[in-house]
């Protein structure tokens, strides 16, 4: 059986199912948006710190992936220019990584301009 996900663009966090991120936090806390890449849904979260309180500290981000079995950590990274993303498990070296990071950074930039 082939599983496919319907195309999903950035969603309003209030419309997301309430659940947990891969790190145990609420799926609405730090939510910046999500995007689909068949058959998976990737969700981007700001996990620390509040940049309005600490403007000179880099932002820390989490990308979760859900391909139908629940959220799992895909990647963690900062917004430092020299940062090397920390890909989790089988994601290390995956050919999707550059495209995932590009879309995640676009969601972060969009959130910063709101």
OpenMM code with the backbone's topology and positions (N, CA, C; nanometers):
from openmm import Vec3, app, unit

residues = "UNK UNK UNK UNK UNK UNK UNK UNK UNK UNK UNK UNK UNK UNK UNK UNK UNK UNK UNK UNK UNK UNK UNK UNK UNK UNK UNK UNK UNK UNK UNK UNK UNK UNK UNK UNK UNK UNK UNK UNK UNK UNK UNK UNK UNK UNK UNK UNK UNK UNK UNK UNK UNK UNK UNK UNK UNK UNK UNK UNK UNK UNK UNK UNK UNK UNK UNK UNK UNK UNK UNK UNK UNK UNK UNK UNK UNK UNK UNK UNK UNK UNK UNK UNK UNK UNK UNK UNK UNK UNK UNK UNK UNK UNK UNK UNK UNK UNK UNK UNK UNK UNK UNK UNK UNK UNK UNK UNK UNK UNK UNK UNK UNK UNK".split()
positions = [
    Vec3(0.0842, -0.1173, 0.0000),
    Vec3(0.0000, 0.0000, 0.0000),
    Vec3(0.0887, 0.1235, 0.0000),
    Vec3(0.0600, 0.2164, -0.0868),
    Vec3(0.1364, 0.3399, -0.0950),
    Vec3(0.0632, 0.4473, -0.0175),
    Vec3(0.1335, 0.5093, 0.0755),
    Vec3(0.0750, 0.6153, 0.1575),
    Vec3(0.1128, 0.7491, 0.0973),
    Vec3(0.0161, 0.8368, 0.0816),
    Vec3(0.0456, 0.9706, 0.0326),
    Vec3(-0.0209, 1.0714, 0.1237),
    Vec3(0.0436, 1.1848, 0.1370),
    Vec3(-0.0126, 1.2934, 0.2174),
    Vec3(-0.0683, 1.3983, 0.1240),
    Vec3(-0.1739, 1.4610, 0.1651),
    Vec3(-0.2272, 1.5683, 0.0831),
    Vec3(-0.1367, 1.6895, 0.0970),
    Vec3(-0.1268, 1.7724, -0.0070),
    Vec3(-0.0414, 1.8904, 0.0018),
    Vec3(-0.0884, 1.9804, 0.1164),
    Vec3(0.0047, 2.0198, 0.1967),
    Vec3(-0.0279, 2.1043, 0.3112),
    Vec3(0.0651, 2.2240, 0.3095),
    Vec3(0.0100, 2.3410, 0.3170),
    Vec3(0.0904, 2.4621, 0.3258),
    Vec3(0.1010, 2.5052, 0.4697),
    Vec3(0.1609, 2.6201, 0.4958),
    Vec3(0.1680, 2.6698, 0.6320),
    Vec3(0.0277, 2.6783, 0.6915),
    Vec3(0.0143, 2.6314, 0.8122),
    Vec3(-0.1177, 2.6261, 0.8753),
    Vec3(-0.1224, 2.7169, 0.9969),
    Vec3(-0.2417, 2.7555, 1.0319),
    Vec3(-0.2659, 2.8314, 1.1533),
    Vec3(-0.2543, 2.7343, 1.2705),
    Vec3(-0.1731, 2.7654, 1.3741),
    Vec3(-0.1555, 2.6699, 1.4830),
    Vec3(-0.2865, 2.6329, 1.5507),
    Vec3(-0.3857, 2.7195, 1.5483),
    Vec3(-0.5122, 2.6861, 1.6124),
    Vec3(-0.5860, 2.5771, 1.5357),
    Vec3(-0.5523, 2.5569, 1.4071),
    Vec3(-0.6182, 2.4533, 1.3295),
    Vec3(-0.5455, 2.3200, 1.3387),
    Vec3(-0.4256, 2.3181, 1.3937),
    Vec3(-0.3498, 2.1942, 1.4082),
    Vec3(-0.4105, 2.1094, 1.5178),
    Vec3(-0.3954, 1.9779, 1.5032),
    Vec3(-0.4393, 1.8928, 1.6127),
    Vec3(-0.3504, 1.9233, 1.7321),
    Vec3(-0.4096, 1.9267, 1.8479),
    Vec3(-0.3307, 1.9548, 1.9671),
    Vec3(-0.2617, 1.8266, 2.0088),
    Vec3(-0.1331, 1.8326, 2.0188),
    Vec3(-0.0551, 1.7157, 2.0546),
    Vec3(0.0793, 1.7599, 2.1064),
    Vec3(0.1745, 1.6713, 2.0945),
    Vec3(0.3083, 1.6993, 2.1439),
    Vec3(0.4086, 1.7003, 2.0303),
    Vec3(0.5092, 1.7844, 2.0469),
    Vec3(0.6240, 1.7813, 1.9572),
    Vec3(0.7086, 1.6594, 1.9938),
    Vec3(0.8079, 1.6316, 1.9153),
    Vec3(0.8947, 1.5177, 1.9436),
    Vec3(0.9705, 1.5343, 2.0751),
    Vec3(0.9911, 1.6596, 2.1182),
    Vec3(1.0634, 1.6837, 2.2436),
    Vec3(0.9709, 1.6906, 2.3648),
    Vec3(0.8413, 1.6630, 2.3455),
    Vec3(0.7460, 1.6617, 2.4546),
    Vec3(0.6730, 1.7928, 2.4769),
    Vec3(0.7145, 1.9011, 2.4102),
    Vec3(0.6463, 2.0294, 2.4215),
    Vec3(0.5145, 2.0285, 2.3460),
    Vec3(0.4293, 2.1254, 2.3763),
    Vec3(0.3019, 2.1384, 2.3074),
    Vec3(0.3257, 2.1714, 2.1601),
    Vec3(0.2441, 2.1121, 2.0722),
    Vec3(0.2613, 2.1364, 1.9284),
    Vec3(0.2216, 2.2780, 1.8885),
    Vec3(0.1618, 2.3553, 1.9798),
    Vec3(0.1285, 2.4938, 1.9483),
    Vec3(0.2332, 2.5912, 2.0024),
    Vec3(0.3194, 2.5471, 2.0942),
    Vec3(0.4215, 2.6340, 2.1526),
    Vec3(0.5408, 2.6456, 2.0580),
    Vec3(0.5695, 2.7674, 2.0125),
    Vec3(0.6823, 2.7914, 1.9231),
    Vec3(0.6559, 2.7567, 1.7785),
    Vec3(0.5330, 2.7228, 1.7447),
    Vec3(0.4979, 2.6814, 1.6089),
    Vec3(0.5228, 2.7946, 1.5094),
    Vec3(0.5985, 2.7648, 1.4023),
    Vec3(0.6257, 2.8641, 1.2980),
    Vec3(0.5598, 2.8290, 1.1653),
    Vec3(0.5236, 2.7048, 1.1469),
    Vec3(0.4596, 2.6637, 1.0228),
    Vec3(0.4966, 2.5218, 0.9869),
    Vec3(0.4356, 2.4739, 0.8798),
    Vec3(0.4667, 2.3390, 0.8329),
    Vec3(0.4608, 2.3348, 0.6816),
    Vec3(0.5137, 2.2264, 0.6273),
    Vec3(0.5131, 2.2050, 0.4832),
    Vec3(0.5179, 2.0555, 0.4574),
    Vec3(0.4665, 2.0153, 0.3426),
    Vec3(0.4639, 1.8740, 0.3062),
    Vec3(0.5682, 1.8457, 0.2000),
    Vec3(0.6235, 1.7293, 0.2118),
    Vec3(0.7070, 1.6714, 0.1076),
    Vec3(0.6680, 1.5247, 0.1086),
    Vec3(0.5940, 1.4848, 0.0072),
    Vec3(0.5306, 1.3526, 0.0053),
    Vec3(0.6267, 1.2442, 0.0511),
    Vec3(0.5872, 1.1587, 0.1404),
    Vec3(0.4602, 1.1460, 0.2100),
    Vec3(0.4643, 1.2048, 0.3511),
    Vec3(0.5560, 1.2952, 0.3783),
    Vec3(0.5769, 1.3435, 0.5151),
    Vec3(0.5339, 1.4890, 0.5330),
    Vec3(0.4980, 1.5220, 0.6576),
    Vec3(0.4672, 1.6589, 0.6958),
    Vec3(0.5777, 1.7050, 0.7908),
    Vec3(0.6404, 1.8159, 0.7588),
    Vec3(0.7475, 1.8728, 0.8407),
    Vec3(0.6938, 1.9959, 0.9122),
    Vec3(0.7229, 2.0077, 1.0412),
    Vec3(0.6760, 2.1196, 1.1213),
    Vec3(0.7963, 2.1865, 1.1858),
    Vec3(0.7993, 2.3202, 1.1803),
    Vec3(0.9121, 2.3974, 1.2323),
    Vec3(0.8683, 2.4712, 1.3588),
    Vec3(0.9516, 2.4620, 1.4631),
    Vec3(0.9261, 2.5270, 1.5914),
    Vec3(1.0466, 2.6082, 1.6352),
    Vec3(1.0220, 2.7234, 1.6962),
    Vec3(1.1276, 2.7956, 1.7683),
    Vec3(1.1254, 2.7351, 1.9079),
    Vec3(1.2399, 2.6827, 1.9538),
    Vec3(1.2419, 2.6188, 2.0837),
    Vec3(1.3104, 2.7028, 2.1909),
    Vec3(1.3837, 2.8057, 2.1513),
    Vec3(1.4453, 2.8969, 2.2486),
    Vec3(1.5281, 2.9986, 2.1739),
    Vec3(1.5688, 3.1032, 2.2310),
    Vec3(1.5047, 3.1780, 2.3379),
    Vec3(1.4064, 3.2766, 2.2779),
    Vec3(1.3433, 3.3549, 2.3614),
    Vec3(1.2551, 3.4617, 2.3149),
    Vec3(1.3456, 3.5753, 2.2670),
    Vec3(1.3524, 3.5977, 2.1359),
    Vec3(1.4447, 3.6967, 2.0789),
    Vec3(1.4120, 3.8386, 2.1230),
    Vec3(1.2876, 3.8642, 2.1644),
    Vec3(1.2561, 3.9993, 2.2104),
    Vec3(1.3223, 4.0279, 2.3449),
    Vec3(1.3449, 3.9250, 2.4241),
    Vec3(1.4122, 3.9423, 2.5534),
    Vec3(1.5634, 3.9307, 2.5407),
    Vec3(1.6087, 3.8471, 2.4478),
    Vec3(1.7514, 3.8197, 2.4315),
    Vec3(1.7897, 3.8359, 2.2849),
    Vec3(1.7982, 3.9601, 2.2350),
    Vec3(1.8194, 3.9807, 2.0912),
    Vec3(1.9563, 3.9366, 2.0395),
    Vec3(2.0564, 3.9239, 2.1261),
    Vec3(2.1903, 3.8867, 2.0792),
    Vec3(2.2205, 3.7384, 2.0934),
    Vec3(2.1212, 3.6610, 2.1353),
    Vec3(2.1380, 3.5170, 2.1512),
    Vec3(2.0743, 3.4498, 2.0292),
    Vec3(2.1416, 3.3510, 1.9710),
    Vec3(2.0836, 3.2871, 1.8524),
    Vec3(1.9532, 3.2156, 1.8839),
    Vec3(1.8641, 3.2106, 1.7849),
    Vec3(1.7412, 3.1344, 1.7985),
    Vec3(1.7698, 2.9873, 1.7762),
    Vec3(1.7010, 2.9024, 1.8489),
    Vec3(1.7152, 2.7580, 1.8344),
    Vec3(1.5847, 2.7030, 1.7782),
    Vec3(1.5967, 2.6114, 1.6841),
    Vec3(1.4808, 2.5610, 1.6118),
    Vec3(1.4800, 2.4088, 1.6073),
    Vec3(1.3596, 2.3553, 1.5939),
    Vec3(1.3364, 2.2116, 1.5835),
    Vec3(1.2502, 2.1876, 1.4599),
    Vec3(1.2869, 2.0876, 1.3819),
    Vec3(1.2023, 2.0408, 1.2727),
    Vec3(1.1574, 1.9006, 1.3084),
    Vec3(1.0256, 1.8825, 1.3173),
    Vec3(0.9685, 1.7501, 1.3382),
    Vec3(0.9167, 1.6975, 1.2055),
    Vec3(0.9144, 1.5664, 1.1915),
    Vec3(0.8599, 1.5022, 1.0726),
    Vec3(0.7529, 1.4032, 1.1177),
    Vec3(0.6433, 1.3995, 1.0438),
    Vec3(0.5366, 1.3034, 1.0712),
    Vec3(0.4946, 1.2412, 0.9388),
    Vec3(0.5182, 1.1121, 0.9258),
    Vec3(0.4786, 1.0413, 0.8039),
    Vec3(0.3638, 0.9451, 0.8325),
    Vec3(0.2871, 0.9784, 0.9370),
    Vec3(0.1704, 0.8988, 0.9694),
    Vec3(0.1815, 0.8209, 1.0984),
    Vec3(0.2991, 0.8196, 1.1601),
    Vec3(0.3171, 0.7436, 1.2842),
    Vec3(0.3487, 0.8339, 1.4032),
    Vec3(0.3265, 0.9625, 1.3889),
    Vec3(0.3531, 1.0564, 1.4977),
    Vec3(0.4799, 1.1362, 1.4729),
    Vec3(0.4910, 1.2476, 1.5454),
    Vec3(0.6046, 1.3387, 1.5275),
    Vec3(0.7341, 1.2764, 1.5790),
    Vec3(0.8383, 1.2906, 1.4967),
    Vec3(0.9728, 1.2485, 1.5344),
    Vec3(1.0684, 1.3610, 1.4984),
    Vec3(1.1751, 1.3738, 1.5757),
    Vec3(1.2730, 1.4792, 1.5481),
    Vec3(1.3457, 1.4501, 1.4179),
    Vec3(1.3519, 1.5530, 1.3349),
    Vec3(1.4243, 1.5458, 1.2091),
    Vec3(1.5566, 1.6209, 1.2215),
    Vec3(1.5508, 1.7435, 1.2791),
    Vec3(1.6684, 1.8295, 1.2812),
    Vec3(1.6561, 1.9361, 1.3885),
    Vec3(1.7708, 1.9792, 1.4414),
    Vec3(1.7806, 2.0959, 1.5290),
    Vec3(1.8898, 2.1860, 1.4717),
    Vec3(1.8679, 2.3168, 1.4832),
    Vec3(1.9672, 2.4110, 1.4307),
    Vec3(1.9460, 2.5472, 1.4936),
    Vec3(2.0423, 2.6359, 1.4727),
    Vec3(2.0311, 2.7738, 1.5191),
    Vec3(2.0279, 2.8650, 1.3975),
    Vec3(2.0053, 2.9952, 1.4225),
    Vec3(2.0076, 3.0897, 1.3114),
    Vec3(2.1438, 3.1561, 1.2955),
    Vec3(2.2460, 3.0981, 1.3570),
    Vec3(2.3825, 3.1479, 1.3383),
    Vec3(2.4274, 3.1179, 1.1949),
    Vec3(2.4968, 3.2115, 1.1295),
    Vec3(2.5363, 3.1903, 0.9895),
    Vec3(2.6265, 3.0680, 0.9685),
    Vec3(2.7123, 3.0369, 1.0648),
    Vec3(2.8050, 2.9244, 1.0499),
    Vec3(2.7508, 2.7946, 1.1093),
    Vec3(2.6247, 2.7951, 1.1514),
    Vec3(2.5655, 2.6779, 1.2136),
    Vec3(2.5590, 2.5608, 1.1166),
    Vec3(2.5907, 2.4432, 1.1683),
    Vec3(2.5743, 2.3197, 1.0925),
    Vec3(2.4545, 2.2479, 1.1540),
    Vec3(2.3456, 2.2296, 1.0790),
    Vec3(2.2280, 2.1636, 1.1351),
    Vec3(2.2621, 2.0250, 1.1890),
    Vec3(2.1959, 1.9880, 1.2976),
    Vec3(2.2149, 1.8565, 1.3595),
    Vec3(2.0990, 1.7672, 1.3175),
    Vec3(2.1236, 1.6849, 1.2162),
    Vec3(2.0204, 1.5952, 1.1635),
    Vec3(2.0126, 1.4719, 1.2505),
    Vec3(1.8920, 1.4253, 1.2749),
    Vec3(1.8699, 1.3125, 1.3645),
    Vec3(1.8678, 1.1802, 1.2883),
    Vec3(1.9401, 1.0826, 1.3379),
    Vec3(1.9357, 0.9455, 1.2878),
    Vec3(1.9524, 0.9321, 1.1383),
    Vec3(1.8553, 0.8659, 1.0756),
    Vec3(1.8619, 0.8362, 0.9325),
    Vec3(1.8587, 0.9611, 0.8451),
    Vec3(1.8247, 1.0769, 0.9020),
    Vec3(1.8212, 1.2001, 0.8230),
    Vec3(1.9612, 1.2493, 0.7893),
    Vec3(2.0625, 1.2065, 0.8643),
    Vec3(2.2003, 1.2498, 0.8347),
    Vec3(2.2378, 1.2061, 0.6936),
    Vec3(2.2681, 1.3047, 0.6091),
    Vec3(2.3088, 1.2760, 0.4726),
    Vec3(2.1948, 1.2469, 0.3761),
    Vec3(2.0706, 1.2589, 0.4204),
    Vec3(1.9570, 1.2322, 0.3322),
    Vec3(1.9517, 1.3379, 0.2215),
    Vec3(1.9200, 1.2989, 0.0987),
    Vec3(1.9152, 1.3958, -0.0112),
    Vec3(1.8074, 1.5032, 0.0054),
    Vec3(1.7078, 1.4817, 0.0911),
    Vec3(1.6044, 1.5821, 0.1144),
    Vec3(1.6521, 1.6955, 0.2042),
    Vec3(1.7615, 1.6771, 0.2773),
    Vec3(1.8036, 1.7751, 0.3788),
    Vec3(1.8150, 1.9187, 0.3274),
    Vec3(1.8825, 1.9453, 0.2157),
    Vec3(1.8907, 2.0850, 0.1696),
    Vec3(1.7535, 2.1486, 0.1434),
    Vec3(1.6622, 2.0743, 0.0825),
    Vec3(1.5283, 2.1281, 0.0538),
    Vec3(1.4493, 2.1503, 0.1828),
    Vec3(1.4627, 2.0592, 0.2786),
    Vec3(1.3944, 2.0742, 0.4074),
    Vec3(1.4444, 2.1991, 0.4779),
    Vec3(1.5761, 2.2175, 0.4806),
    Vec3(1.6340, 2.3341, 0.5485),
    Vec3(1.5929, 2.4634, 0.4785),
    Vec3(1.5886, 2.4635, 0.3467),
    Vec3(1.5482, 2.5830, 0.2724),
    Vec3(1.4046, 2.6227, 0.3080),
    Vec3(1.3141, 2.5253, 0.3133),
    Vec3(1.1755, 2.5566, 0.3460),
    Vec3(1.1609, 2.5987, 0.4924),
    Vec3(1.2382, 2.5356, 0.5818),
    Vec3(1.2334, 2.5732, 0.7238),
    Vec3(1.2801, 2.7170, 0.7425),
    Vec3(1.3895, 2.7538, 0.6779),
    Vec3(1.4403, 2.8912, 0.6909),
    Vec3(1.3422, 2.9929, 0.6314),
    Vec3(1.2709, 2.9543, 0.5262),
    Vec3(1.1690, 3.0436, 0.4685),
    Vec3(1.0553, 3.0665, 0.5689),
    Vec3(1.0139, 2.9619, 0.6402),
    Vec3(0.9102, 2.9780, 0.7422),
    Vec3(0.9586, 3.0676, 0.8563),
    Vec3(1.0847, 3.0532, 0.8947),
    Vec3(1.1410, 3.1365, 1.0014),
    Vec3(1.1435, 3.2830, 0.9586),
    Vec3(1.1861, 3.3078, 0.8338),
    Vec3(1.1899, 3.4455, 0.7827),
    Vec3(1.0493, 3.5043, 0.7742),
    Vec3(0.9535, 3.4242, 0.7312),
    Vec3(0.8151, 3.4725, 0.7229),
    Vec3(0.7620, 3.5076, 0.8612),
    Vec3(0.7919, 3.4254, 0.9604),
    Vec3(0.7473, 3.4526, 1.0981),
    Vec3(0.8114, 3.5797, 1.1533),
    Vec3(0.9366, 3.6048, 1.1150),
    Vec3(1.0075, 3.7240, 1.1639),
    Vec3(0.9473, 3.8520, 1.1054),
    Vec3(0.8849, 3.8416, 0.9894),
    Vec3(0.8269, 3.9586, 0.9221),
    Vec3(0.6807, 3.9814, 0.9570),
    Vec3(0.6242, 3.9000, 1.0459),
    Vec3(0.4839, 3.9188, 1.0852),
    Vec3(0.4700, 4.0300, 1.1836),
] * unit.nanometer
topology = app.Topology()
chain = topology.addChain("A")
for resn in residues:
    res = topology.addResidue(resn, chain)
    for name in ("N", "CA", "C"):
        topology.addAtom(name, app.Element.getBySymbol(name[0]), res)
